[in-house]
Amino acid sequence: MRDKVNMTIDAELKAEAKALGINMSKVAEEAIRQAAKVERNRRWREENREALEAYAREVEENGPTLAKYRTF
């Protein structure tokens, strides 16, 4: 499903993109998709920071959990 939105961008940039045949909607959609992914990942890391730090300490103190099964 697609939805219309209003955006404000620099007039010269709009004219250049139009002259170059750039589909601004698709470019904007992909940029927003990537920005949302980055922000989701940032929030996940922040929400799970304590667990990630605890795991890193565990590995530093005791080595990787399955290290005894390594063949290299």
PDB file of N, CA, C, O and CB in Angstrom:
ATOM      1  N   MET A   1       0.851  -1.177   0.000  1.00  0.00           N
ATOM      2  CA  MET A   1       0.000   0.000   0.000  1.00  0.00           C
ATOM      3  C   MET A   1       0.896   1.240   0.000  1.00  0.00           C
ATOM      4  O   MET A   1       1.882   1.301   0.734  1.00  0.00           O
ATOM      5  CB  MET A   1      -0.968  -0.002   1.229  1.00  0.00           C
ATOM      6  N   ARG A   2       0.566   2.164  -0.777  1.00  0.00           N
ATOM      7  CA  ARG A   2       1.340   3.391  -0.881  1.00  0.00           C
ATOM      8  C   ARG A   2       0.473   4.541  -0.371  1.00  0.00           C
ATOM      9  O   ARG A   2      -0.753   4.515  -0.484  1.00  0.00           O
ATOM     10  CB  ARG A   2       1.814   3.645  -2.354  1.00  0.00           C
ATOM     11  N   ASP A   3       1.134   5.538   0.186  1.00  0.00           N
ATOM     12  CA  ASP A   3       0.435   6.674   0.756  1.00  0.00           C
ATOM     13  C   ASP A   3       1.119   7.949   0.281  1.00  0.00           C
ATOM     14  O   ASP A   3       2.344   7.986   0.163  1.00  0.00           O
ATOM     15  CB  ASP A   3       0.407   6.597   2.309  1.00  0.00           C
ATOM     16  N   LYS A   4       0.356   8.978   0.010  1.00  0.00           N
ATOM     17  CA  LYS A   4       0.920  10.256  -0.406  1.00  0.00           C
ATOM     18  C   LYS A   4       1.340  11.047   0.818  1.00  0.00           C
ATOM     19  O   LYS A   4       0.665  11.038   1.848  1.00  0.00           O
ATOM     20  CB  LYS A   4      -0.089  11.058  -1.250  1.00  0.00           C
ATOM     21  N   VAL A   5       2.481  11.739   0.685  1.00  0.00           N
ATOM     22  CA  VAL A   5       2.964  12.627   1.740  1.00  0.00           C
ATOM     23  C   VAL A   5       3.442  13.923   1.098  1.00  0.00           C
ATOM     24  O   VAL A   5       3.744  13.962  -0.095  1.00  0.00           O
ATOM     25  CB  VAL A   5       4.110  11.955   2.569  1.00  0.00           C
ATOM     26  N   ASN A   6       3.506  14.960   1.884  1.00  0.00           N
ATOM     27  CA  ASN A   6       4.056  16.226   1.423  1.00  0.00           C
ATOM     28  C   ASN A   6       5.459  16.378   1.995  1.00  0.00           C
ATOM     29  O   ASN A   6       5.690  16.115   3.175  1.00  0.00           O
ATOM     30  CB  ASN A   6       3.148  17.423   1.839  1.00  0.00           C
ATOM     31  N   MET A   7       6.394  16.806   1.148  1.00  0.00           N
ATOM     32  CA  MET A   7       7.764  17.026   1.582  1.00  0.00           C
ATOM     33  C   MET A   7       8.211  18.390   1.081  1.00  0.00           C
ATOM     34  O   MET A   7       7.733  18.875   0.056  1.00  0.00           O
ATOM     35  CB  MET A   7       8.710  15.902   1.067  1.00  0.00           C
ATOM     36  N   THR A   8       9.108  18.987   1.797  1.00  0.00           N
ATOM     37  CA  THR A   8       9.699  20.242   1.366  1.00  0.00           C
ATOM     38  C   THR A   8      11.176  19.994   1.114  1.00  0.00           C
ATOM     39  O   THR A   8      11.895  19.543   2.006  1.00  0.00           O
ATOM     40  CB  THR A   8       9.484  21.373   2.424  1.00  0.00           C
ATOM     41  N   ILE A   9      11.634  20.288  -0.103  1.00  0.00           N
ATOM     42  CA  ILE A   9      13.052  20.147  -0.425  1.00  0.00           C
ATOM     43  C   ILE A   9      13.518  21.385  -1.171  1.00  0.00           C
ATOM     44  O   ILE A   9      12.709  22.163  -1.676  1.00  0.00           O
ATOM     45  CB  ILE A   9      13.312  18.869  -1.265  1.00  0.00           C
ATOM     46  N   ASP A  10      14.810  21.554  -1.235  1.00  0.00           N
ATOM     47  CA  ASP A  10      15.412  22.685  -1.931  1.00  0.00           C
ATOM     48  C   ASP A  10      14.951  22.713  -3.387  1.00  0.00           C
ATOM     49  O   ASP A  10      14.976  21.685  -4.064  1.00  0.00           O
ATOM     50  CB  ASP A  10      16.952  22.614  -1.852  1.00  0.00           C
ATOM     51  N   ALA A  11      14.535  23.874  -3.867  1.00  0.00           N
ATOM     52  CA  ALA A  11      13.990  24.004  -5.216  1.00  0.00           C
ATOM     53  C   ALA A  11      15.023  23.655  -6.284  1.00  0.00           C
ATOM     54  O   ALA A  11      14.678  23.022  -7.282  1.00  0.00           O
ATOM     55  CB  ALA A  11      13.478  25.418  -5.438  1.00  0.00           C
ATOM     56  N   GLU A  12      16.268  24.049  -6.098  1.00  0.00           N
ATOM     57  CA  GLU A  12      17.308  23.727  -7.079  1.00  0.00           C
ATOM     58  C   GLU A  12      17.564  22.224  -7.133  1.00  0.00           C
ATOM     59  O   GLU A  12      17.766  21.659  -8.208  1.00  0.00           O
ATOM     60  CB  GLU A  12      18.610  24.471  -6.745  1.00  0.00           C
ATOM     61  N   LEU A  13      17.556  21.588  -5.980  1.00  0.00           N
ATOM     62  CA  LEU A  13      17.750  20.140  -5.930  1.00  0.00           C
ATOM     63  C   LEU A  13      16.608  19.422  -6.640  1.00  0.00           C
ATOM     64  O   LEU A  13      16.828  18.459  -7.374  1.00  0.00           O
ATOM     65  CB  LEU A  13      17.858  19.660  -4.473  1.00  0.00           C
ATOM     66  N   LYS A  14      15.391  19.897  -6.414  1.00  0.00           N
ATOM     67  CA  LYS A  14      14.231  19.315  -7.080  1.00  0.00           C
ATOM     68  C   LYS A  14      14.362  19.443  -8.594  1.00  0.00           C
ATOM     69  O   LYS A  14      14.118  18.483  -9.325  1.00  0.00           O
ATOM     70  CB  LYS A  14      12.939  19.990  -6.599  1.00  0.00           C
ATOM     71  N   ALA A  15      14.745  20.622  -9.059  1.00  0.00           N
ATOM     72  CA  ALA A  15      14.882  20.850 -10.499  1.00  0.00           C
ATOM     73  C   ALA A  15      15.974  19.953 -11.088  1.00  0.00           C
ATOM     74  O   ALA A  15      15.799  19.388 -12.168  1.00  0.00           O
ATOM     75  CB  ALA A  15      15.200  22.334 -10.782  1.00  0.00           C
ATOM     76  N   GLU A  16      17.092  19.825 -10.386  1.00  0.00           N
ATOM     77  CA  GLU A  16      18.171  18.978 -10.890  1.00  0.00           C
ATOM     78  C   GLU A  16      17.740  17.516 -10.949  1.00  0.00           C
ATOM     79  O   GLU A  16      17.986  16.832 -11.943  1.00  0.00           O
ATOM     80  CB  GLU A  16      19.417  19.122 -10.012  1.00  0.00           C
ATOM     81  N   ALA A  17      17.098  17.041  -9.889  1.00  0.00           N
ATOM     82  CA  ALA A  17      16.634  15.651  -9.870  1.00  0.00           C
ATOM     83  C   ALA A  17      15.648  15.400 -11.002  1.00  0.00           C
ATOM     84  O   ALA A  17      15.703  14.366 -11.667  1.00  0.00           O
ATOM     85  CB  ALA A  17      15.985  15.315  -8.516  1.00  0.00           C
ATOM     86  N   LYS A  18      14.753  16.343 -11.214  1.00  0.00           N
ATOM     87  CA  LYS A  18      13.766  16.201 -12.290  1.00  0.00           C
ATOM     88  C   LYS A  18      14.458  16.177 -13.652  1.00  0.00           C
ATOM     89  O   LYS A  18      14.116  15.364 -14.510  1.00  0.00           O
ATOM     90  CB  LYS A  18      12.733  17.351 -12.237  1.00  0.00           C
ATOM     91  N   ALA A  19      15.427  17.067 -13.849  1.00  0.00           N
ATOM     92  CA  ALA A  19      16.159  17.128 -15.116  1.00  0.00           C
ATOM     93  C   ALA A  19      16.940  15.841 -15.370  1.00  0.00           C
ATOM     94  O   ALA A  19      17.112  15.434 -16.519  1.00  0.00           O
ATOM     95  CB  ALA A  19      17.112  18.327 -15.123  1.00  0.00           C
ATOM     96  N   LEU A  20      17.405  15.213 -14.320  1.00  0.00           N
ATOM     97  CA  LEU A  20      18.180  13.978 -14.448  1.00  0.00           C
ATOM     98  C   LEU A  20      17.298  12.735 -14.508  1.00  0.00           C
ATOM     99  O   LEU A  20      17.794  11.622 -14.682  1.00  0.00           O
ATOM    100  CB  LEU A  20      19.146  13.856 -13.292  1.00  0.00           C
ATOM    101  N   GLY A  21      16.002  12.928 -14.363  1.00  0.00           N
ATOM    102  CA  GLY A  21      15.080  11.800 -14.437  1.00  0.00           C
ATOM    103  C   GLY A  21      15.090  10.929 -13.191  1.00  0.00           C
ATOM    104  O   GLY A  21      14.760   9.745 -13.253  1.00  0.00           O
ATOM    105  N   ILE A  22      15.463  11.506 -12.076  1.00  0.00           N
ATOM    106  CA  ILE A  22      15.506  10.759 -10.814  1.00  0.00           C
ATOM    107  C   ILE A  22      14.103  10.668 -10.231  1.00  0.00           C
ATOM    108  O   ILE A  22      13.403  11.674 -10.117  1.00  0.00           O
ATOM    109  CB  ILE A  22      16.477  11.429  -9.800  1.00  0.00           C
ATOM    110  N   ASN A  23      13.704   9.468  -9.866  1.00  0.00           N
ATOM    111  CA  ASN A  23      12.404   9.254  -9.240  1.00  0.00           C
ATOM    112  C   ASN A  23      12.555   9.607  -7.755  1.00  0.00           C
ATOM    113  O   ASN A  23      13.005   8.786  -6.957  1.00  0.00           O
ATOM    114  CB  ASN A  23      11.899   7.762  -9.437  1.00  0.00           C
ATOM    115  N   MET A  24      12.180  10.818  -7.402  1.00  0.00           N
ATOM    116  CA  MET A  24      12.385  11.320  -6.045  1.00  0.00           C
ATOM    117  C   MET A  24      11.608  10.524  -5.007  1.00  0.00           C
ATOM    118  O   MET A  24      12.074  10.355  -3.880  1.00  0.00           O
ATOM    119  CB  MET A  24      11.990  12.774  -5.967  1.00  0.00           C
ATOM    120  N   SER A  25      10.441  10.038  -5.370  1.00  0.00           N
ATOM    121  CA  SER A  25       9.652   9.250  -4.420  1.00  0.00           C
ATOM    122  C   SER A  25      10.382   7.970  -4.043  1.00  0.00           C
ATOM    123  O   SER A  25      10.447   7.611  -2.867  1.00  0.00           O
ATOM    124  CB  SER A  25       8.275   8.917  -5.008  1.00  0.00           C
ATOM    125  N   LYS A  26      10.928   7.284  -5.035  1.00  0.00           N
ATOM    126  CA  LYS A  26      11.637   6.037  -4.755  1.00  0.00           C
ATOM    127  C   LYS A  26      12.917   6.286  -3.972  1.00  0.00           C
ATOM    128  O   LYS A  26      13.250   5.529  -3.060  1.00  0.00           O
ATOM    129  CB  LYS A  26      11.958   5.309  -6.053  1.00  0.00           C
ATOM    130  N   VAL A  27      13.638   7.354  -4.329  1.00  0.00           N
ATOM    131  CA  VAL A  27      14.871   7.687  -3.610  1.00  0.00           C
ATOM    132  C   VAL A  27      14.550   8.041  -2.161  1.00  0.00           C
ATOM    133  O   VAL A  27      15.222   7.577  -1.240  1.00  0.00           O
ATOM    134  CB  VAL A  27      15.613   8.862  -4.303  1.00  0.00           C
ATOM    135  N   ALA A  28      13.529   8.855  -1.964  1.00  0.00           N
ATOM    136  CA  ALA A  28      13.138   9.243  -0.605  1.00  0.00           C
ATOM    137  C   ALA A  28      12.676   8.030   0.191  1.00  0.00           C
ATOM    138  O   ALA A  28      13.025   7.880   1.362  1.00  0.00           O
ATOM    139  CB  ALA A  28      12.027  10.304  -0.644  1.00  0.00           C
ATOM    140  N   GLU A  29      11.894   7.169  -0.440  1.00  0.00           N
ATOM    141  CA  GLU A  29      11.397   5.973   0.246  1.00  0.00           C
ATOM    142  C   GLU A  29      12.557   5.083   0.704  1.00  0.00           C
ATOM    143  O   GLU A  29      12.559   4.588   1.831  1.00  0.00           O
ATOM    144  CB  GLU A  29      10.449   5.179  -0.679  1.00  0.00           C
ATOM    145  N   GLU A  30      13.529   4.888  -0.166  1.00  0.00           N
ATOM    146  CA  GLU A  30      14.672   4.045   0.199  1.00  0.00           C
ATOM    147  C   GLU A  30      15.507   4.701   1.298  1.00  0.00           C
ATOM    148  O   GLU A  30      15.976   4.018   2.208  1.00  0.00           O
ATOM    149  CB  GLU A  30      15.549   3.765  -1.035  1.00  0.00           C
ATOM    150  N   ALA A  31      15.695   6.007   1.220  1.00  0.00           N
ATOM    151  CA  ALA A  31      16.453   6.712   2.260  1.00  0.00           C
ATOM    152  C   ALA A  31      15.744   6.620   3.609  1.00  0.00           C
ATOM    153  O   ALA A  31      16.391   6.424   4.638  1.00  0.00           O
ATOM    154  CB  ALA A  31      16.657   8.187   1.871  1.00  0.00           C
ATOM    155  N   ILE A  32      14.439   6.759   3.610  1.00  0.00           N
ATOM    156  CA  ILE A  32      13.664   6.651   4.857  1.00  0.00           C
ATOM    157  C   ILE A  32      13.720   5.222   5.376  1.00  0.00           C
ATOM    158  O   ILE A  32      13.832   5.011   6.584  1.00  0.00           O
ATOM    159  CB  ILE A  32      12.188   7.088   4.635  1.00  0.00           C
ATOM    160  N   ARG A  33      13.643   4.237   4.485  1.00  0.00           N
ATOM    161  CA  ARG A  33      13.738   2.831   4.884  1.00  0.00           C
ATOM    162  C   ARG A  33      15.086   2.574   5.586  1.00  0.00           C
ATOM    163  O   ARG A  33      15.137   1.935   6.637  1.00  0.00           O
ATOM    164  CB  ARG A  33      13.578   1.898   3.641  1.00  0.00           C
ATOM    165  N   GLN A  34      16.163   3.077   4.991  1.00  0.00           N
ATOM    166  CA  GLN A  34      17.487   2.878   5.583  1.00  0.00           C
ATOM    167  C   GLN A  34      17.621   3.623   6.913  1.00  0.00           C
ATOM    168  O   GLN A  34      18.188   3.088   7.866  1.00  0.00           O
ATOM    169  CB  GLN A  34      18.578   3.342   4.609  1.00  0.00           C
ATOM    170  N   ALA A  35      17.107   4.843   6.983  1.00  0.00           N
ATOM    171  CA  ALA A  35      17.166   5.617   8.227  1.00  0.00           C
ATOM    172  C   ALA A  35      16.380   4.917   9.331  1.00  0.00           C
ATOM    173  O   ALA A  35      16.808   4.905  10.485  1.00  0.00           O
ATOM    174  CB  ALA A  35      16.619   7.043   8.007  1.00  0.00           C
ATOM    175  N   ALA A  36      15.232   4.335   8.985  1.00  0.00           N
ATOM    176  CA  ALA A  36      14.428   3.603   9.973  1.00  0.00           C
ATOM    177  C   ALA A  36      15.180   2.374  10.464  1.00  0.00           C
ATOM    178  O   ALA A  36      15.149   2.065  11.656  1.00  0.00           O
ATOM    179  CB  ALA A  36      13.065   3.190   9.371  1.00  0.00           C
ATOM    180  N   LYS A  37      15.854   1.671   9.562  1.00  0.00           N
ATOM    181  CA  LYS A  37      16.631   0.492   9.943  1.00  0.00           C
ATOM    182  C   LYS A  37      17.755   0.872  10.909  1.00  0.00           C
ATOM    183  O   LYS A  37      17.964   0.208  11.924  1.00  0.00           O
ATOM    184  CB  LYS A  37      17.212  -0.194   8.693  1.00  0.00           C
ATOM    185  N   VAL A  38      18.463   1.933  10.584  1.00  0.00           N
ATOM    186  CA  VAL A  38      19.553   2.402  11.446  1.00  0.00           C
ATOM    187  C   VAL A  38      19.015   2.759  12.827  1.00  0.00           C
ATOM    188  O   VAL A  38      19.610   2.397  13.843  1.00  0.00           O
ATOM    189  CB  VAL A  38      20.264   3.622  10.816  1.00  0.00           C
ATOM    190  N   GLU A  39      17.902   3.461  12.862  1.00  0.00           N
ATOM    191  CA  GLU A  39      17.328   3.874  14.152  1.00  0.00           C
ATOM    192  C   GLU A  39      16.806   2.673  14.944  1.00  0.00           C
ATOM    193  O   GLU A  39      16.990   2.614  16.159  1.00  0.00           O
ATOM    194  CB  GLU A  39      16.190   4.884  13.930  1.00  0.00           C
ATOM    195  N   ARG A  40      16.151   1.708  14.267  1.00  0.00           N
ATOM    196  CA  ARG A  40      15.701   0.486  14.965  1.00  0.00           C
ATOM    197  C   ARG A  40      16.889  -0.237  15.588  1.00  0.00           C
ATOM    198  O   ARG A  40      16.828  -0.670  16.739  1.00  0.00           O
ATOM    199  CB  ARG A  40      14.953  -0.463  13.989  1.00  0.00           C
ATOM    200  N   ASN A  41      17.972  -0.364  14.818  1.00  0.00           N
ATOM    201  CA  ASN A  41      19.159  -1.046  15.325  1.00  0.00           C
ATOM    202  C   ASN A  41      19.774  -0.300  16.506  1.00  0.00           C
ATOM    203  O   ASN A  41      20.190  -0.913  17.489  1.00  0.00           O
ATOM    204  CB  ASN A  41      20.189  -1.202  14.214  1.00  0.00           C
ATOM    205  N   ARG A  42      19.827   1.034  16.400  1.00  0.00           N
ATOM    206  CA  ARG A  42      20.379   1.836  17.497  1.00  0.00           C
ATOM    207  C   ARG A  42      19.553   1.639  18.761  1.00  0.00           C
ATOM    208  O   ARG A  42      20.101   1.449  19.847  1.00  0.00           O
ATOM    209  CB  ARG A  42      20.421   3.334  17.114  1.00  0.00           C
ATOM    210  N   ARG A  43      18.235   1.684  18.615  1.00  0.00           N
ATOM    211  CA  ARG A  43      17.366   1.517  19.784  1.00  0.00           C
ATOM    212  C   ARG A  43      17.490   0.113  20.369  1.00  0.00           C
ATOM    213  O   ARG A  43      17.484  -0.047  21.590  1.00  0.00           O
ATOM    214  CB  ARG A  43      15.905   1.799  19.409  1.00  0.00           C
ATOM    215  N   TRP A  44      17.604  -0.910  19.512  1.00  0.00           N
ATOM    216  CA  TRP A  44      17.746  -2.277  20.008  1.00  0.00           C
ATOM    217  C   TRP A  44      19.038  -2.410  20.817  1.00  0.00           C
ATOM    218  O   TRP A  44      19.049  -3.002  21.897  1.00  0.00           O
ATOM    219  CB  TRP A  44      17.732  -3.287  18.835  1.00  0.00           C
ATOM    220  N   ARG A  45      20.130  -1.850  20.277  1.00  0.00           N
ATOM    221  CA  ARG A  45      21.402  -1.919  21.010  1.00  0.00           C
ATOM    222  C   ARG A  45      21.303  -1.211  22.354  1.00  0.00           C
ATOM    223  O   ARG A  45      21.825  -1.697  23.357  1.00  0.00           O
ATOM    224  CB  ARG A  45      22.536  -1.303  20.178  1.00  0.00           C
ATOM    225  N   GLU A  46      20.632  -0.062  22.373  1.00  0.00           N
ATOM    226  CA  GLU A  46      20.482   0.676  23.623  1.00  0.00           C
ATOM    227  C   GLU A  46      19.604  -0.101  24.608  1.00  0.00           C
ATOM    228  O   GLU A  46      19.933  -0.195  25.790  1.00  0.00           O
ATOM    229  CB  GLU A  46      19.882   2.069  23.354  1.00  0.00           C
ATOM    230  N   GLU A  47      18.491  -0.656  24.126  1.00  0.00           N
ATOM    231  CA  GLU A  47      17.593  -1.413  25.000  1.00  0.00           C
ATOM    232  C   GLU A  47      18.261  -2.674  25.541  1.00  0.00           C
ATOM    233  O   GLU A  47      17.921  -3.139  26.628  1.00  0.00           O
ATOM    234  CB  GLU A  47      16.318  -1.785  24.251  1.00  0.00           C
ATOM    235  N   ASN A  48      19.201  -3.224  24.794  1.00  0.00           N
ATOM    236  CA  ASN A  48      19.852  -4.472  25.189  1.00  0.00           C
ATOM    237  C   ASN A  48      21.302  -4.279  25.619  1.00  0.00           C
ATOM    238  O   ASN A  48      22.060  -5.244  25.723  1.00  0.00           O
ATOM    239  CB  ASN A  48      19.795  -5.457  24.052  1.00  0.00           C
ATOM    240  N   ARG A  49      21.682  -3.034  25.865  1.00  0.00           N
ATOM    241  CA  ARG A  49      23.054  -2.700  26.220  1.00  0.00           C
ATOM    242  C   ARG A  49      23.557  -3.495  27.418  1.00  0.00           C
ATOM    243  O   ARG A  49      24.661  -4.038  27.382  1.00  0.00           O
ATOM    244  CB  ARG A  49      23.164  -1.227  26.505  1.00  0.00           C
ATOM    245  N   GLU A  50      22.772  -3.566  28.458  1.00  0.00           N
ATOM    246  CA  GLU A  50      23.216  -4.271  29.664  1.00  0.00           C
ATOM    247  C   GLU A  50      23.480  -5.745  29.386  1.00  0.00           C
ATOM    248  O   GLU A  50      24.487  -6.290  29.839  1.00  0.00           O
ATOM    249  CB  GLU A  50      22.175  -4.133  30.772  1.00  0.00           C
ATOM    250  N   ALA A  51      22.601  -6.383  28.656  1.00  0.00           N
ATOM    251  CA  ALA A  51      22.786  -7.800  28.335  1.00  0.00           C
ATOM    252  C   ALA A  51      23.993  -8.002  27.435  1.00  0.00           C
ATOM    253  O   ALA A  51      24.746  -8.958  27.618  1.00  0.00           O
ATOM    254  CB  ALA A  51      21.534  -8.367  27.665  1.00  0.00           C
ATOM    255  N   LEU A  52      24.185  -7.123  26.473  1.00  0.00           N
ATOM    256  CA  LEU A  52      25.340  -7.229  25.582  1.00  0.00           C
ATOM    257  C   LEU A  52      26.644  -7.041  26.346  1.00  0.00           C
ATOM    258  O   LEU A  52      27.619  -7.753  26.106  1.00  0.00           O
ATOM    259  CB  LEU A  52      25.241  -6.199  24.455  1.00  0.00           C
ATOM    260  N   GLU A  53      26.660  -6.077  27.269  1.00  0.00           N
ATOM    261  CA  GLU A  53      27.855  -5.855  28.079  1.00  0.00           C
ATOM    262  C   GLU A  53      28.119  -7.044  29.003  1.00  0.00           C
ATOM    263  O   GLU A  53      29.270  -7.438  29.190  1.00  0.00           O
ATOM    264  CB  GLU A  53      27.710  -4.567  28.901  1.00  0.00           C
ATOM    265  N   ALA A  54      27.071  -7.613  29.576  1.00  0.00           N
ATOM    266  CA  ALA A  54      27.227  -8.776  30.452  1.00  0.00           C
ATOM    267  C   ALA A  54      27.780  -9.961  29.659  1.00  0.00           C
ATOM    268  O   ALA A  54      28.651 -10.680  30.148  1.00  0.00           O
ATOM    269  CB  ALA A  54      25.875  -9.150  31.112  1.00  0.00           C
ATOM    270  N   TYR A  55      27.287 -10.166  28.456  1.00  0.00           N
ATOM    271  CA  TYR A  55      27.780 -11.258  27.628  1.00  0.00           C
ATOM    272  C   TYR A  55      29.247 -11.036  27.257  1.00  0.00           C
ATOM    273  O   TYR A  55      30.049 -11.970  27.283  1.00  0.00           O
ATOM    274  CB  TYR A  55      26.923 -11.397  26.361  1.00  0.00           C
ATOM    275  N   ALA A  56      29.589  -9.798  26.912  1.00  0.00           N
ATOM    276  CA  ALA A  56      30.985  -9.486  26.568  1.00  0.00           C
ATOM    277  C   ALA A  56      31.900  -9.765  27.754  1.00  0.00           C
ATOM    278  O   ALA A  56      33.001 -10.289  27.578  1.00  0.00           O
ATOM    279  CB  ALA A  56      31.124  -8.010  26.126  1.00  0.00           C
ATOM    280  N   ARG A  57      31.450  -9.416  28.969  1.00  0.00           N
ATOM    281  CA  ARG A  57      32.256  -9.709  30.172  1.00  0.00           C
ATOM    282  C   ARG A  57      32.407 -11.210  30.370  1.00  0.00           C
ATOM    283  O   ARG A  57      33.489 -11.696  30.698  1.00  0.00           O
ATOM    284  CB  ARG A  57      31.613  -9.076  31.427  1.00  0.00           C
ATOM    285  N   GLU A  58      31.318 -11.937  30.168  1.00  0.00           N
ATOM    286  CA  GLU A  58      31.337 -13.392  30.315  1.00  0.00           C
ATOM    287  C   GLU A  58      32.342 -14.021  29.350  1.00  0.00           C
ATOM    288  O   GLU A  58      33.119 -14.892  29.740  1.00  0.00           O
ATOM    289  CB  GLU A  58      29.932 -13.975  30.074  1.00  0.00           C
ATOM    290  N   VAL A  59      32.325 -13.582  28.105  1.00  0.00           N
ATOM    291  CA  VAL A  59      33.251 -14.118  27.107  1.00  0.00           C
ATOM    292  C   VAL A  59      34.684 -13.745  27.466  1.00  0.00           C
ATOM    293  O   VAL A  59      35.594 -14.561  27.322  1.00  0.00           O
ATOM    294  CB  VAL A  59      32.897 -13.596  25.698  1.00  0.00           C
ATOM    295  N   GLU A  60      34.886 -12.519  27.931  1.00  0.00           N
ATOM    296  CA  GLU A  60      36.236 -12.087  28.301  1.00  0.00           C
ATOM    297  C   GLU A  60      36.771 -12.898  29.483  1.00  0.00           C
ATOM    298  O   GLU A  60      37.949 -13.254  29.512  1.00  0.00           O
ATOM    299  CB  GLU A  60      36.242 -10.589  28.644  1.00  0.00           C
ATOM    300  N   GLU A  61      35.919 -13.184  30.439  1.00  0.00           N
ATOM    301  CA  GLU A  61      36.348 -13.912  31.633  1.00  0.00           C
ATOM    302  C   GLU A  61      36.475 -15.414  31.392  1.00  0.00           C
ATOM    303  O   GLU A  61      37.395 -16.042  31.917  1.00  0.00           O
ATOM    304  CB  GLU A  61      35.376 -13.663  32.763  1.00  0.00           C
ATOM    305  N   ASN A  62      35.567 -16.004  30.605  1.00  0.00           N
ATOM    306  CA  ASN A  62      35.509 -17.456  30.465  1.00  0.00           C
ATOM    307  C   ASN A  62      35.726 -17.969  29.048  1.00  0.00           C
ATOM    308  O   ASN A  62      35.730 -19.179  28.822  1.00  0.00           O
ATOM    309  CB  ASN A  62      34.202 -17.939  30.951  1.00  0.00           C
ATOM    310  N   GLY A  63      35.903 -17.075  28.106  1.00  0.00           N
ATOM    311  CA  GLY A  63      36.038 -17.488  26.713  1.00  0.00           C
ATOM    312  C   GLY A  63      34.678 -17.768  26.111  1.00  0.00           C
ATOM    313  O   GLY A  63      33.665 -17.762  26.810  1.00  0.00           O
ATOM    314  N   PRO A  64      34.657 -18.015  24.798  1.00  0.00           N
ATOM    315  CA  PRO A  64      33.383 -18.314  24.134  1.00  0.00           C
ATOM    316  C   PRO A  64      32.748 -19.579  24.715  1.00  0.00           C
ATOM    317  O   PRO A  64      33.450 -20.515  25.097  1.00  0.00           O
ATOM    318  CB  PRO A  64      33.594 -18.478  22.615  1.00  0.00           C
ATOM    319  N   THR A  65      31.445 -19.596  24.777  1.00  0.00           N
ATOM    320  CA  THR A  65      30.698 -20.690  25.374  1.00  0.00           C
ATOM    321  C   THR A  65      31.052 -22.057  24.763  1.00  0.00           C
ATOM    322  O   THR A  65      31.203 -23.038  25.492  1.00  0.00           O
ATOM    323  CB  THR A  65      29.218 -20.429  25.223  1.00  0.00           C
ATOM    324  N   LEU A  66      31.180 -22.120  23.476  1.00  0.00           N
ATOM    325  CA  LEU A  66      31.436 -23.399  22.796  1.00  0.00           C
ATOM    326  C   LEU A  66      32.902 -23.572  22.392  1.00  0.00           C
ATOM    327  O   LEU A  66      33.199 -24.364  21.498  1.00  0.00           O
ATOM    328  CB  LEU A  66      30.557 -23.511  21.562  1.00  0.00           C
ATOM    329  N   ALA A  67      33.810 -22.855  23.026  1.00  0.00           N
ATOM    330  CA  ALA A  67      35.230 -22.882  22.645  1.00  0.00           C
ATOM    331  C   ALA A  67      35.806 -24.302  22.740  1.00  0.00           C
ATOM    332  O   ALA A  67      36.695 -24.658  21.965  1.00  0.00           O
ATOM    333  CB  ALA A  67      36.041 -21.924  23.543  1.00  0.00           C
ATOM    334  N   LYS A  68      35.318 -25.098  23.665  1.00  0.00           N
ATOM    335  CA  LYS A  68      35.879 -26.441  23.835  1.00  0.00           C
ATOM    336  C   LYS A  68      35.610 -27.351  22.632  1.00  0.00           C
ATOM    337  O   LYS A  68      36.258 -28.386  22.477  1.00  0.00           O
ATOM    338  CB  LYS A  68      35.312 -27.080  25.090  1.00  0.00           C
ATOM    339  N   TYR A  69      34.671 -26.970  21.799  1.00  0.00           N
ATOM    340  CA  TYR A  69      34.345 -27.769  20.626  1.00  0.00           C
ATOM    341  C   TYR A  69      35.078 -27.327  19.366  1.00  0.00           C
ATOM    342  O   TYR A  69      34.888 -27.909  18.298  1.00  0.00           O
ATOM    343  CB  TYR A  69      32.875 -27.721  20.385  1.00  0.00           C
ATOM    344  N   ARG A  70      35.908 -26.308  19.488  1.00  0.00           N
ATOM    345  CA  ARG A  70      36.638 -25.807  18.329  1.00  0.00           C
ATOM    346  C   ARG A  70      37.612 -26.856  17.829  1.00  0.00           C
ATOM    347  O   ARG A  70      38.214 -27.583  18.620  1.00  0.00           O
ATOM    348  CB  ARG A  70      37.380 -24.509  18.672  1.00  0.00           C
ATOM    349  N   THR A  71      37.766 -26.934  16.519  1.00  0.00           N
ATOM    350  CA  THR A  71      38.733 -27.854  15.927  1.00  0.00           C
ATOM    351  C   THR A  71      39.868 -27.093  15.254  1.00  0.00           C
ATOM    352  O   THR A  71      40.671 -27.691  14.537  1.00  0.00           O
ATOM    353  CB  THR A  71      38.046 -28.777  14.917  1.00  0.00           C
ATOM    354  N   PHE A  72      39.945 -25.802  15.470  1.00  0.00           N
ATOM    355  CA  PHE A  72      41.004 -24.999  14.861  1.00  0.00           C
ATOM    356  C   PHE A  72      41.775 -24.269  15.938  1.00  0.00           C
ATOM    357  O   PHE A  72      42.715 -23.534  15.634  1.00  0.00           O
ATOM    358  CB  PHE A  72      40.426 -23.999  13.842  1.00  0.00           C
TER     359      PHE A  72
END
